[in-house]
Amino acid sequence: MGFMADKLYWRDPYLHAFDADVVRTHGNALVLDKTAFYPTSGGQQNDTGKILLESQEFRVIDVKEENGEILHTLDKECVIRPGTMVHCSIDWDRRYRLMRNHTALHVIIGVIVSKYDRNGRSTGGQIYEDKARMDFDVEGFNREMAEKVIADANAVVLEDRKVIAKFLSREEAREISNLSRTMPGDDLLKSLETIRVIEIEGLDIQNDGGTHVRSTKEVGTIKLLKFENNGKHNKRIVIALDAL
Ligand SMILES: [Zn+2]
């Protein structure tokens, strides 16, 4: 296990500037004692941004988690003594779009499970800055249903429901049926002592490590860009959001 940084993006997903201490450098990569930079995981793409050290400026071009350690890849090599404080800022426009797209997918799966197929499963998803896709194993899912689901999801967006991130013990998590909607999620529920969940008030609760907006209204209007039928248990939708 590498150094476990304090995950500021979990404490406050709206934090976009912070100071941190360097734990170590490794070529072009930097490990910090705490970070608001989200590493690519759970289908959500990493943040980008910049790190300032006195008069030097580095671009953060990639962020990934390896052996529990969050590595910030910079645009050039850096030699910084451990313990040195750096000023960091994430590209907020990109992050905010990623958050809105991520919450949009949760609204959609929440609508599907609550209204269309109690046992509906998401078999994969990818969240980008400008669009998001989700794969489903949902009974009878077709283009017409996809369009209805998106209309229902847009109604939920307008209801301005709270989106809450919290941690549950494994026992509390067991009490909630259908908490995990994915295979990796099923495995996490078996292995972790505490489980982070995202709840959309009155609609959906599922285990999740991503960053989300505070209320569904911030998602904005969801558009269905594409529906693909890739087999009985494998349907895909691609969505995009209107500018706020
Ligand atoms: Zn998610």
Residues whose N, C-alpha, C, O or C-beta is under 5 A from the ligand:
A	BS01	ZN	D208 G210
